[in-house]
Amino acid sequence: MAGIVPEQWSSAENGNANITAKGSSRELRHGGRTAHNMSSSSLRKKSDIRVIQKVPYKGLKDFLSNLQEVILGTKLAILFPAIPAAIIGTYCGFSQPWIFGLSMLGLTPLAERVSFLTEQLAFYTGPTLGGLLNATCGNATELIIAILALTNNKVAVVKYSLLGSILSNLLLVLGTSLFCGGIANLRREQRFDRKQADVNFFLLLMGLLCHLLPMLFGYVANGETPASLIADMSLNLSRASSIVMLIAYIAYLVFQLWTHRQLFDAQDEDDQYDDNVAEEETAVISFWSGFAWLVGMTLVIALLSEYVVATIENASESWGLSVSFISIILLPIVGNAAEHAGAIIFAFKNKLDISLGVALGSATQIGLFVVPLTVIVAWILGINMDLNFNLLETGSLALSIIITAFTLQDGTSHYMKGLVLLLCYIIIAICFFVDKLPQKQPNAIHLGHQPMNNVAAAMGEGIFSS
């Protein structure tokens, strides 16, 4: 977008700081722009500031310019009215399912705008700090929803929403990208670099191990083992494993941003579609403006996330859907719609490395950072949350990782691979849609299935304490 901003206006908006941004723009473009950044940028649109330039007052001109770039600079701007509608509806007595739906719609453009603002700040901080900022804020919506659900003792919602985000990235986003890319490029073979995918799958499999072991405690114990002892073992193992997972994620960031950055650089070649992303080489807002907007949007995300957490049970009852289905299927689809659409757009343009970077990178970030971080936060808050997601959920995660790994093993793609991943996601969605088994855990929301045996049933209170 910066390529269309006149030089005099760019200087007026950003001052001397813009000089620094321009000086490092080429380095950022090659080393700091991740696949997540480029995917979200595909939903941005060029800003026409000719009218704003006629405003005589510099302060008002700067404000209107920021408003144009931040609020109207996305193709998802049409969804922004859902934010005030959700807030007004809360105080005007709207039904809670309406508030839930409006809040979900409002979160969609906010997630894309957070990605835009972190990229703008990266122009001033440099590629390394910019990459760290993007890694921290890349899944801010999921993290905020998880923490707010924890403060409300809704551990099941936390587990389901995070599991759903991983499944959505591995099967829905990646499957749709491979399918659409294969259909759009039938006459040529689509290839991608396997090295990045291999690193992500190693980490995902390590995370899967951390989910399997606490769950297996309930199945290897004999009938005389007290359920409280098994629950304590599972909880302690989960907390220790979460620390290990966070260490692994820190090592992954070092690997990604320092030692092996070349494996994760987003594609930067020109393409036949005249992609305007390649033209975006300078910042369009100042550092402090971007920082202020980022803080403000994070607060709005927190507010809407609070509405989502507070109204999810009522929406479940009103719509006739289980909380598990809403949390695993609907929340990730709506909350990550912006980056999902961007990944599909780049697959159409035969840039699968970017699409894979979005899907696998986001899944890895949630599995190795957001999930263990929520366990640690719950520990600090005195809430017993472990890594046991129960058999049905953990089995779905394990098979999704294995199927996706086999799909990408040869470094080539065609539409049939994407179709299989999509069909797997549909099967999992149907599973949680039809799952109406009542749960017998006191003071807990509907979990979607009963435990496999008496020992696991006794563990239920420790697994999903809410």
Salt bridges, closest charged atoms under 4 A:
GLU7 OE2 - LYS22 NZ 2.20
ASP48 OD2 - ARG50 NH2 2.63
ASP62 OD2 - LYS58 NZ 2.78
GLU112 OE2 - ARG44 NE 3.20
GLU112 OE1 - ARG113 NE 2.77
GLU119 OE2 - ARG33 NE 2.99
GLU119 OE1 - ARG44 NH1 2.86
GLU189 OE1 - ARG191 NH1 3.05
ASP193 OD1 - LYS195 NZ 3.69
ASP198 OD2 - ARG194 NH2 3.78
ASP268 OD1 - ARG29 NE 2.80
ASP268 OD2 - HIS30 NE2 3.33
ASP271 OD2 - LYS351 NZ 3.05
ASP275 OD1 - LYS349 NZ 3.50
ASP275 OD2 - LYS351 NZ 3.72
GLU280 OE1 - ARG33 NH2 3.92
GLU280 OE2 - ARG44 NH1 3.86
GLU281 OE2 - ARG29 NH1 2.32
GLU313 OE1 - LYS154 NZ 2.97
GLU339 OE1 - HIS36 NE2 2.84
ASP386 OD1 - LYS159 NZ 2.83
GLU393 OE2 - HIS449 ND1 3.54
ASP410 OD1 - LYS417 NZ 2.71
